[in-house]
Amino acid sequence: MRKKTIILIYVLVTLGPLALGLSYSIRYSFGLTGLMNEGFTLTHWIKLCKESDALYSLGYSAWLTIISMLLTLGLSLMLSWWFVRRKGANGLFKSLFLPMLFPPLVAAFAWFYLLSPGGIISRMAYHLHITNAIDDFPRWTNDNYSIGIVITHVFLIFPIFTLLFTAQAQKERVSELMNAALTLGSSKIQFLKRIYIPLLLLKTRPVIWLYGIFLLGTYEVPLLLGQSSPRPVTLFITDKLTRFDLKDIPVGHAMVVVYTLLVLVVIALFVRKKQHLI
């Protein structure tokens, strides 16, 4: 009985505010509450559907998430493979904890001062006579391809996955599996592609999905390193909710509902697939 009470309190504390916030956004988007509510209406939803930036922001957020996660997973898998095979690299392994000390906002500022046309790398290139002026340095921040955003995302997340993959590999006794596979005539590349990578991705799949959802809702990094257009869904929502035009606020709440439902669908699909595998 005590355990059920604790679980109930935990659910109310964690999910209660989210449910209240979602219900408020639903009512606001349908004109049932707010400063300019006039009763039930679909006007704000129609306005949201007509805005090309709304759908574009969702697609842009998904694109940033997929690209960042693919690069992060690829880098982390290769580094963990290297650490598993070379157990003497303790100094380099411990250095992975350093990027984890950076909050996203601080990391975004650091990479801005590194990658911007007037930043450290640009100045070094100028003094080394690689470039002749600031305009000669490629734009890696506030650029069309979101290079600065992706680099910062990878910088923040790859140490976590490298440590996770390395720990998981040790837990699964990958070294012993590799020795057995090599004894049976397999090559290291075959072991890497057919056993190591699929095994680690399968075992750490919940964490991968969790960080994917986290990146989908990232705010600070695109705010500092991104352009005004395209912009991720979080910046689109914030812009709508904080504008002086009160007519945009219900549109922002409608987007909150869409984003929340999208995240819930992703979680439901993951849980259903996990149960199916079990």
N, C-alpha and C positions, 0 to 999 in steps of 0.2 A: 504493500500500500504506500509506503514511504517513497519507494522508488518511482512509482507511477505519479505521485505528487510532484516529485522533483522534475520528472520529464515534462509534466504538464506546465509547470512554472517556466521551465527552459523554453518550451515551445511558445508560450505566451510572451515571454520577454524578447525572443528573437524574431518570431514571425508576426507577432501582434502589431508592432509599429509598421512593418512592411505592408500588412494587410490593410491597416488604417490609411496609410499613405496611398496605396493603390485605389482604395474605394473613394478617397477624396479626389484623386485625379480623374477617375471615371465620372464622378458626379460633376466635376468642373468641366470636363470635356463635352458633356451633354447639356451644359447650361443649367444644371440643377442647383449650383452653388456658385459663389464668387461675387466679385464686385459688380459685374454687369449681367448677372443671370436674369434671363427672361423666360424661364421654364424650359422644358425639354425641347432640344433642337439638335439637328444633325449638321448644322451650318459649319461648326468648327471641324468636324471630321471631313466634310466635303472640301473645306479649305485646305486641310492637311493633305488630302489625296491629290489636290491640284498643284501643290508645291513640289516642284521637281527636286528641290534641295532635300526634302524629307527622305524620299527613297534613295537619293544619291548618298546621303549621310549614312544610312544603314549599310549600303553596299560598300562605302568607303571604310567604315568601321570593320566590316567583315574582311575586307581585303587586307587592312593593316594587321588584323588578328591572325589571319592565315599565313601571311608572309613572315610575320615576326615569329610565330610558333614553329614554322618549318625551319627557318634559319636557326632558331634556338635549339630545337631538337637535334638537327643535324650536327651542330657544333658540340652540343653536350654529349651526344653519343660517341663522337670521335674522341673527345677528351677523356671520357670515362673509359673507353676502350684502351686508350694510352695509359691511363692510371692503373688499370687492372693488370696490364702486361708489365708495367714498370713500377714496382712497389717502392722504389727508392726516391720517388719524386715527392717527398713530404712537404718540402718548402713551397713548391708550386701549387700543391694541393691545398695547403693552408691559405695561400694567397687568394683563393676563390672566395673566402669569407669577406674580403675587403669590399667588393662591389655591393654586397648585401647590406652594408652600412649606409648606403646612399638612399635617402627617400627619393621618390620619383621627381619631385620638384627640384631638388638639389642636383640630381643626375641630369635633368634637362638643362639647367643652367650651365653645368660643367661641359656638356657636349656642345652647347651653343657657343661657348667661348673657345672650344677646340675647333669646331667645324665651320663657323661662320666666315664670310669673306674677310672680316676684320679680326678673326680669331688667331689663336696661337699657331695652328698649322699653316694658315695662310701667310702669316708673318715669317715663319721659318722658311717657307717656300720662296718668299720674296728675297730674304737675306741670302739664300743659297742660289739665287739667280735662276730658280726654276720658273718663276713668274716675274713679269715686268710691272704688274700693277694689280690692284685688288680685283679688278674686273676679270683678270685672267684666271683667277682661282675659281674652280667649279662651285656652284651653290649647292651646299649639302644641308642647309637649314632653310626652313620656309620655302622649300622647293616643290616642284610639281610632282616629284616621285616619292616624296616623304622619306627621303634617305635618313635624315637626322632622327626622325621619329622611330624608324625601324631599328637603327643602330642603338638608340637609347633603350628601347624595349629589350633587345637582345642582351645588352650590357646588364640590365637589371635582373634578367630572368635566367640567363644561361648558367650562372654559378649554382643556382638552386637545383636545376635539373642535372648538372654535372655531378654534384654531390649525391643527389638522389639516385641517379643511375649507377654510380660507383658503389654506393651502399647496397643497392638492390643486387648488383652483380656479385658482391661478396656474400650476400645472404643466400643467393641461389647457387653458390659455389661454381661460378662460371669458369674459374681457372681449372678446376678438376674436369668439368665438362669439355673444355677445350683440349686438355691433354688426352682425354679419351677419344675425342673426335680426330685429333691428329694421329693417334695410334692406329685408328681404323682407316687412315688414308685420306682424311679430309684436309683441305688447306685452311689457312687462317682466314682468308677472304671468304671462303664458303661458310665457315663457322660464324664469321661476323654477319653475313647477310642472311643466313638461314636460321640461326639460333640466337645469337647475341642481341641483335636489334629487335626482332619480333618478340623475344622473351621480355626484354626490358620495357618495350612499349605496351605490352599486354599487362604487365604487373603494375605499371605506373599510370595506367590510363585514367583513373579518377583524378589524379593530380593534373594531368594534361588538360582534361576538360575544365577543371576548376580555373586554371590559369588562362585558358582560352576565354572563359566568361569574364575573367578579370580584365584581360586586354580589350575585350569588346566594349567595356565601360570605362576605359582609361580617359583621363581628363587633363592632368597637368602637363604631360609631355606634348600632346598635340597643341595645347594652348600656347606653349612657348616656341615649339619648333615647327608647327604646321602653318598652313595658309588660311586665310579667311574663307576660301573656297578652293577645294572641297574641305569639309570639316566633319569630324566624327559625330555620332549621334548625341553624345553627351554635351558637346559644345552647341549643337543645334537646339537641344532642349534648354540649356542655360540661357542662350540668347533669346529664346522665345519667352521664357519666364521672367527675365530681368529687363525687358525692353520697357520703354515708356508707353508704348502703344498697348493699352489694356486688351485690345482685341486679339493680340497674339498670345496672351497667357493661356486661354483655353486650348489653343493649337499646341502649345508646349505640353500641356497636361495630356492631350490626346497622344502625343508622341511618347510620353512617359508610359502610357498604357500599352502602346504597341511594343516598345522596347521591353517592358516587363513581361509581356506575354511571349515575346520571342525568346527571352532567357528561360522562361518556364518550359516552353516547348523543347528547347535544347536539353534542359535537365531531364524532362520526362522521357525523351528519346534515349538518353544515356542510361537512365535507370531501367527502362524497358529492355534495352539491348543487353544490359548486364544480367538482368533476371533470366533472359532467354539463354544466355551462355551458361548460366548456372544450372 
